[in-house]
Amino acid sequence: MAKIDVVKVAGWEGPAWLRHGFGTRAGGVSRVYGGETLNVGWTKEDDSANVVENRRRFVEAVAGQGSPMRLVTVRQVHSGVVRVVGTADRALEGSLETPEGKAILEGDGLITNVPGVLLGVGTADCVPVLLVDRQRRAVGAFHAGWRGTAARIVEEGVAAMRREYGSRDEDLEAAVGPSIGACCYAVGDEVREKFAAEFRYGQDLFREEGGEQYIDLWEANRRQLLDAGVAAERITVVKECTGCAKNTDGGQKYFSHRVEQGVAGRMLNVIGIAR
């Protein structure tokens, strides 16, 4: 079985309490998506027991073997809604063991300052954004598809961190994770019109080629972080496309809903505070 490959952010390994990582498709027990893959989504094609084991392995790879960290996810609805995970939150009563234990919170962002919690958002082309305030030991994870990006999910996330934890702009760091890039993400007029109407830089996010128009969601979320007050030098863009990034053996590195025509697994993208 392939080793679980967790993509990390350069410079984020320093704090002993910080745990984070962007998932890939390697290293799991699922066989329905070609080979042995790390599908961590409750997809209709995969067996729930496989998902449970894959999630366990991924959390262990990020948090450390034997870690008591609790994974908390969110039922994603392509919105600008950010949920706060506190010490008394019902989400902390969830379980990795059955589909019934999946997210009970609905929205597209999670923030917390609770030790022992690992926040996670699922993707298979959408943009995962992680946020950390090292001074206040607070973190956030956000799911930004084109609709969530248009709904300003990361701006809402930064605002929530300020409101809940007193985060200051100069203390925030962000990472825009692997997702479908402008190289592969052709979209229709609806998307272009939405971004042009919503953002002053909306038209700058598009390029045209071969009669198609492509949107750069990495840049869209980077610009939102800048507008929210996060300094440019504190924003990392991983710049790996889930549509075309390859492993050293030439195989797909990530799950891609678009490339795999809707029959794809899911990655988890997580950040949390170790006890």
Backbone hydrogen bonds in HBPLUS format (Angstrom, degrees):
<---DONOR---> <-ACCEPTOR-->    atom                        ^
c    i                          cat <-CA-CA->   ^        H-A-AA   ^      H-
h    n   atom  resd res      DA  || num        DHA   H-A  angle D-A-AA Bond
n    s   type  num  typ     dist DA aas  dist angle  dist       angle   num
A0007-VAL N   A0022-PHE O   2.89 MM  15  4.93 166.4  1.90 155.5 151.6     1
A0022-PHE N   A0007-VAL O   2.90 MM  15  4.93 161.1  1.93 141.4 147.8     2
A0012-TRP N   A0009-VAL O   3.08 MM   3  5.60 161.4  2.11 139.1 138.6     3
A0018-LEU N   A0015-PRO O   3.24 MM   3  5.49 152.6  2.32 107.0 114.5     4
A0274-ALA N   A0017-TRP O   2.72 MM 257  4.85 170.2  1.73 150.1 150.8     5
A0019-ARG N   A0272-GLY O   3.01 MM 253  5.16 162.3  2.05 145.1 143.7     6
A0272-GLY N   A0019-ARG O   2.77 MM 253  5.16 149.9  1.86 151.7 152.4     7
A0021-GLY N   A0270-VAL O   2.99 MM 249  5.48 142.0  2.14 151.9 146.3     8
A0270-VAL N   A0021-GLY O   2.87 MM 249  5.48 158.5  1.92 163.1 163.1     9
A0023-GLY N   A0268-LEU O   2.84 MM 245  5.28 141.1  1.99 148.8 161.5    10
A0025-ARG N   A0253-LYS O   3.09 MM 228  6.10 164.5  2.12 155.4 152.3    11
A0038-LEU N   A0025-ARG O   2.82 MM  13  4.88 152.1  1.90 116.6 125.0    12
A0030-SER N   A0037-THR O   3.07 MM   7  5.05 146.7  2.19 161.5 151.9    13
A0037-THR N   A0030-SER O   2.76 MM   7  5.05 162.3  1.79 144.2 149.7    14
A0040-VAL N   A0266-ARG O   3.11 MM 226  5.54 171.5  2.12 141.8 144.5    15
A0043-THR N   A0041-GLY O   2.80 MM   2  5.42 137.9  1.97 104.1  91.0    16
A0050-ASN N   A0047-ASP O   3.01 MM   3  5.44 130.1  2.26 108.3 120.8    17
A0051-VAL N   A0047-ASP O   3.30 MM   4  6.75 154.6  2.37 148.5 155.4    18
A0052-VAL N   A0048-SER O   2.96 MM   4  6.25 160.8  2.00 155.8 160.6    19
A0053-GLU N   A0049-ALA O   3.11 MM   4  6.31 164.3  2.14 144.6 148.2    20
A0054-ASN N   A0050-ASN O   2.83 MM   4  6.04 160.7  1.87 152.2 158.4    21
A0055-ARG N   A0051-VAL O   2.84 MM   4  6.00 161.8  1.87 153.1 157.7    22
A0056-ARG N   A0052-VAL O   2.98 MM   4  6.19 158.2  2.03 147.1 153.5    23
A0057-ARG N   A0053-GLU O   2.97 MM   4  6.19 162.4  2.00 150.9 155.1    24
A0058-PHE N   A0054-ASN O   2.91 MM   4  6.12 157.6  1.96 149.0 155.5    25
A0059-VAL N   A0055-ARG O   2.91 MM   4  6.05 172.3  1.92 156.5 158.4    26
A0060-GLU N   A0056-ARG O   3.00 MM   4  6.13 159.5  2.04 146.7 152.8    27
A0061-ALA N   A0057-ARG O   2.89 MM   4  6.09 150.1  1.98 143.0 151.3    28
A0062-VAL N   A0058-PHE O   3.01 MM   4  6.30 145.7  2.13 148.6 157.5    29
A0063-ALA N   A0059-VAL O   2.71 MM   4  5.72 171.7  1.72 160.0 162.7    30
A0064-GLY N   A0060-GLU O   2.80 MM   4  4.90 144.8  1.92 127.3 136.0    31
A0067-SER N   A0064-GLY O   3.05 MM   3  5.47 153.3  2.13 138.3 135.5    32
A0070-ARG N   A0116-GLY O   2.73 MM  46  6.11 161.0  1.76 159.8 158.7    33
A0118-LEU N   A0070-ARG O   2.76 MM  48  5.74 167.5  1.78 150.6 148.0    34
A0072-VAL N   A0118-LEU O   2.90 MM  46  6.09 160.2  1.94 150.6 152.7    35
A0120-GLY N   A0072-VAL O   2.90 MM  48  6.06 145.7  2.02 159.1 157.0    36
A0075-ARG N   A0105-LEU O   2.59 MM  30  5.85 175.1  1.59 164.9 163.1    37
A0107-GLY N   A0075-ARG O   3.07 MM  32  6.07 162.7  2.10 141.5 143.5    38
A0108-ASP N   A0081-VAL O   2.91 MM  27  5.67 175.3  1.91 152.4 154.0    39
A0083-ARG N   A0109-GLY O   2.78 MM  26  5.93 170.3  1.78 136.9 137.6    40
A0111-ILE N   A0083-ARG O   2.96 MM  28  6.42 144.4  2.09 158.8 165.4    41
A0085-VAL N   A0111-ILE O   2.86 MM  26  6.07 170.4  1.87 174.6 177.9    42
A0089-ASP N   A0086-GLY O   3.19 MM   3  5.24 166.6  2.21 111.6 113.3    43
A0092-LEU N   A0089-ASP O   3.09 MM   3  5.78 155.4  2.15 116.7 122.5    44
A0093-GLU N   A0090-ARG O   2.87 MM   3  5.36 162.0  1.90 116.4 122.5    45
A0094-GLY N   A0091-ALA O   3.17 MM   3  5.49 164.3  2.20 111.8 114.6    46
A0101-GLY N   A0098-THR O   2.86 MM   3  5.32 152.8  1.94 112.4 121.1    47
A0102-LYS N   A0099-PRO O   3.06 MM   3  5.41 162.4  2.09 114.8 116.6    48
A0143-HIS N   A0108-ASP O   2.81 MM  35  5.17 167.5  1.83 158.5 160.2    49
A0110-LEU N   A0141-ALA O   2.89 MM  31  5.37 153.3  1.96 154.6 163.3    50
A0141-ALA N   A0110-LEU O   2.88 MM  31  5.37 153.2  1.95 152.0 160.4    51
A0112-THR N   A0139-VAL O   3.01 MM  27  5.68 153.9  2.08 153.0 158.0    52
A0139-VAL N   A0112-THR O   2.96 MM  27  5.68 164.5  1.99 165.5 170.0    53
A0116-GLY N   A0273-ILE O   2.56 MM 157  5.72 155.4  1.62 161.5 168.8    54
A0273-ILE N   A0117-VAL O   3.25 MM 156  6.04 140.9  2.41 155.2 160.1    55
A0119-LEU N   A0271-ILE O   2.80 MM 152  5.36 150.0  1.89 153.0 147.5    56
A0271-ILE N   A0119-LEU O   2.98 MM 152  5.36 145.4  2.10 142.2 152.5    57
A0121-VAL N   A0269-ASN O   3.07 MM 148  5.43 154.7  2.14 141.7 147.9    58
A0269-ASN N   A0121-VAL O   2.98 MM 148  5.43 140.0  2.14 144.0 156.4    59
A0123-THR N   A0267-MET O   2.98 MM 144  5.31 151.9  2.06 139.3 147.3    60
A0267-MET N   A0123-THR O   2.83 MM 144  5.31 171.0  1.83 160.1 162.6    61
A0257-HIS N   A0124-ALA O   2.71 MM 133  5.45 167.2  1.73 161.4 160.0    62
A0180-ILE N   A0125-ASP O   2.88 MM  55  4.77 168.6  1.89 129.2 131.5    63
A0127-VAL N   A0144-ALA O   3.05 MM  17  4.82 157.0  2.10 116.2 115.5    64
A0144-ALA N   A0127-VAL O   2.73 MM  17  4.82 165.5  1.75 155.5 157.6    65
A0177-GLY N   A0128-PRO O   2.77 MM  49  5.20 169.6  1.78 173.9 172.5    66
A0129-VAL N   A0142-PHE O   2.94 MM  13  5.08 160.2  1.98 144.0 148.9    67
A0142-PHE N   A0129-VAL O   2.86 MM  13  5.08 148.4  1.95 150.1 158.7    68
A0130-LEU N   A0175-ALA O   2.94 MM  45  5.21 158.0  1.99 148.3 154.1    69
A0175-ALA N   A0130-LEU O   2.89 MM  45  5.21 150.0  1.98 148.6 153.0    70
A0131-LEU N   A0140-GLY O   2.89 MM   9  4.84 156.3  1.95 144.0 143.0    71
A0140-GLY N   A0131-LEU O   2.81 MM   9  4.84 143.3  1.95 144.1 142.4    72
A0132-VAL N   A0173-GLU O   2.91 MM  41  5.35 157.8  1.96 153.2 157.9    73
A0173-GLU N   A0132-VAL O   2.95 MM  41  5.35 149.5  2.04 151.8 161.2    74
A0133-ASP N   A0138-ALA O   2.85 MM   5  5.21 158.6  1.89 163.7 161.4    75
A0137-ARG N   A0133-ASP O   2.91 MM   4  5.67 113.3  2.37 140.7 157.7    76
A0138-ALA N   A0133-ASP O   3.18 MM   5  5.21 158.9  2.23 139.2 145.2    77
A0149-THR N   A0145-GLY O   2.81 MM   4  5.89 157.0  1.86 151.8 158.4    78
A0150-ALA N   A0146-TRP O   2.92 MM   4  6.05 157.5  1.97 139.8 146.1    79
A0151-ALA N   A0147-ARG O   2.88 MM   4  6.11 134.6  2.09 138.1 151.3    80
A0153-ILE N   A0148-GLY O   3.08 MM   5  5.58 157.2  2.14 150.7 155.2    81
A0152-ARG N   A0149-THR O   2.95 MM   3  5.02 158.3  1.99 108.3 112.6    82
A0156-GLU N   A0152-ARG O   2.93 MM   4  6.19 159.1  1.98 155.1 161.4    83
A0157-GLY N   A0153-ILE O   2.90 MM   4  6.11 141.8  2.05 137.0 148.2    84
A0158-VAL N   A0154-VAL O   2.97 MM   4  6.24 158.9  2.01 149.5 152.6    85
A0159-ALA N   A0155-GLU O   3.04 MM   4  6.24 165.1  2.06 148.7 153.1    86
A0160-ALA N   A0156-GLU O   2.89 MM   4  6.08 150.1  1.98 142.8 151.2    87
A0161-MET N   A0157-GLY O   2.98 MM   4  6.26 151.4  2.06 147.5 154.9    88
A0162-ARG N   A0158-VAL O   3.03 MM   4  6.35 155.5  2.09 151.1 157.4    89
A0163-ARG N   A0159-ALA O   2.94 MM   4  6.13 163.5  1.97 149.2 154.0    90
A0164-GLU N   A0160-ALA O   2.85 MM   4  5.88 168.8  1.86 152.8 155.8    91
A0165-TYR N   A0161-MET O   3.00 MM   4  5.55 155.4  2.06 135.3 143.1    92
A0167-SER N   A0161-MET O   3.43 MM   6  5.71 170.0  2.44 122.3 119.7    93
A0166-GLY N   A0162-ARG O   2.92 MM   4  4.52 134.6  2.13 120.7 126.5    94
A0171-ASP N   A0168-ARG O   2.94 MM   3  5.42 156.9  2.00 116.9 124.5    95
A0172-LEU N   A0169-ASP O   3.22 MM   3  5.54 163.2  2.25 111.6 116.7    96
A0174-ALA N   A0234-ARG O   2.98 MM  60  6.39 166.4  2.00 159.8 163.2    97
A0236-THR N   A0174-ALA O   2.92 MM  62  6.30 163.4  1.95 147.6 151.8    98
A0176-VAL N   A0236-THR O   2.75 MM  60  6.18 160.4  1.78 162.5 169.3    99
A0238-VAL N   A0176-VAL O   2.94 MM  62  6.14 168.7  1.95 166.6 169.2   100
A0179-SER N   A0240-GLU O   3.18 MM  61  6.66 142.4  2.33 158.2 166.9   101
A0242-THR N   A0179-SER O   3.08 MM  63  4.90 149.3  2.18  93.0 102.4   102
A0184-CYS N   A0181-GLY O   3.01 MM   3  5.63 152.7  2.08 115.7 122.2   103
A0185-TYR N   A0181-GLY O   3.01 MM   4  6.01 135.7  2.21 153.2 166.5   104
A0215-ILE N   A0185-TYR O   3.18 MM  30  6.11 150.7  2.27 165.3 164.5   105
A0187-VAL N   A0213-GLN O   2.86 MM  26  5.97 159.9  1.90 168.9 173.8   106
A0192-ARG N   A0188-GLY O   3.45 MM   4  6.85 165.2  2.48 148.2 151.7   107
A0193-GLU N   A0189-ASP O   2.83 MM   4  5.96 167.7  1.85 159.5 162.6   108
A0194-LYS N   A0190-GLU O   3.07 MM   4  6.18 151.5  2.15 140.1 147.8   109
A0195-PHE N   A0191-VAL O   3.05 MM   4  6.31 166.9  2.06 157.0 159.1   110
A0196-ALA N   A0192-ARG O   2.91 MM   4  6.01 157.5  1.96 149.9 156.9   111
A0197-ALA N   A0193-GLU O   3.05 MM   4  6.09 147.9  2.15 139.4 147.0   112
A0198-GLU N   A0194-LYS O   2.99 MM   4  6.09 142.3  2.13 142.0 152.6   113
A0199-PHE N   A0195-PHE O   2.97 MM   4  5.77 164.5  2.00 150.0 152.0   114
A0202-GLY N   A0199-PHE O   3.02 MM   3  4.80 163.1  2.05 106.1 108.4   115
A0204-ASP N   A0201-TYR O   2.91 MM   3  5.38 131.2  2.16 112.4 126.1   116
A0205-LEU N   A0202-GLY O   3.18 MM   3  5.63 160.8  2.22 112.1 117.9   117
A0206-PHE N   A0203-GLN O   3.30 MM   3  5.84 170.7  2.31 117.7 119.6   118
A0216-ASP N   A0205-LEU O   2.92 MM  11  5.32 143.4  2.05 145.8 157.5   119
A0207-ARG N   A0214-TYR O   2.97 MM   7  5.33 145.9  2.09 143.3 153.8   120
A0214-TYR N   A0207-ARG O   2.82 MM   7  5.33 164.5  1.84 159.4 164.7   121
A0209-GLU N   A0212-GLU O   2.91 MM   3  5.36 158.3  1.96 147.1 154.2   122
A0212-GLU N   A0209-GLU O   2.97 MM   3  5.36 162.5  2.00 116.8 122.4   123
A0220-ALA N   A0216-ASP O   3.11 MM   4  6.37 153.3  2.18 140.6 148.8   124
A0221-ASN N   A0217-LEU O   3.06 MM   4  6.11 159.7  2.10 141.1 144.5   125
A0222-ARG N   A0218-TRP O   2.94 MM   4  6.17 149.1  2.03 144.5 154.3   126
A0223-ARG N   A0219-GLU O   2.82 MM   4  5.97 161.3  1.86 152.6 156.8   127
A0224-GLN N   A0220-ALA O   3.09 MM   4  6.34 148.0  2.20 136.7 145.6   128
A0225-LEU N   A0221-ASN O   3.03 MM   4  6.22 156.1  2.09 143.0 148.7   129
A0226-LEU N   A0222-ARG O   2.99 MM   4  6.29 155.1  2.05 148.1 155.0   130
A0227-ASP N   A0223-ARG O   2.89 MM   4  6.13 163.9  1.91 150.0 154.3   131
A0228-ALA N   A0224-GLN O   2.86 MM   4  6.05 138.2  2.04 142.2 154.2   132
A0230-VAL N   A0225-LEU O   2.97 MM   5  5.47 153.9  2.04 158.6 150.9   133
A0229-GLY N   A0226-LEU O   2.98 MM   3  5.22 154.5  2.05 105.8 114.1   134
A0234-ARG N   A0231-ALA O   2.89 MM   3  5.31 155.6  1.95 114.0 122.2   135
A0235-ILE N   A0232-ALA O   3.17 MM   3  5.41 161.0  2.21 114.9 115.1   136
A0245-ALA N   A0241-CYS O   2.85 MM   4  5.34 153.3  1.92 156.3 157.5   137
A0253-LYS N   A0245-ALA O   3.13 MM   8  5.74 167.9  2.15 138.5 135.8   138
A0247-ASN N   A0251-GLY O   2.73 MM   4  5.33 156.4  1.79 153.6 161.8   139
A0250-GLY N   A0247-ASN O   2.97 MM   3  5.20 162.5  2.00 111.7 116.1   140
A0260-GLU N   A0256-SER O   2.89 MM   4  5.81 161.5  1.93 150.9 156.8   141
A0262-GLY N   A0257-HIS O   2.73 MM   5  4.80 165.0  1.75 152.8 155.4   142
A0261-GLN N   A0258-ARG O   3.15 MM   3  5.04 159.4  2.20 104.2 107.2   143
A0263-VAL N   A0260-GLU O   3.15 MM   3  5.62 168.0  2.16 120.5 122.5   144
